[in-house]
Amino acid sequence: SGIRYQPTWESIDSRPLPAWYDHGKLGIFIHWGVFSVPSAGFHSQAAWFWTYWRQEKLPAYVNFMKNNYRPDFTYADFAKDFTAEFFDPNAWAELFQSSGADYIVFTSKHGE
């Protein structure tokens, strides 16, 4: 669009909103990223895997990594196993539309 905004609240608040924005009632937020790879056993807190493993060093997460991955394994190493092989965007779109959702937001990083 060629419009440039400044990193100030006044500038950001001056941008126009999409026509549907004030009427959208139901949105679906999907947290799906490399944290999904090791998080099968931690599904309720999957998006926080890195924080619990590396920052807070919670025993369940630290032990999971010790028992399942080599000692020098890094968070970035999970990326090669994030294949999304069963992702079916058409099925997802149909499901979200039939749910009545007005918008969908994908979040690939959360808590890392």
Beta strands, then each sheet from edge to edge (+ up, - down):
strand 1: 27-31
strand 2: 103-107
sheet 1: 1+ 2+
end
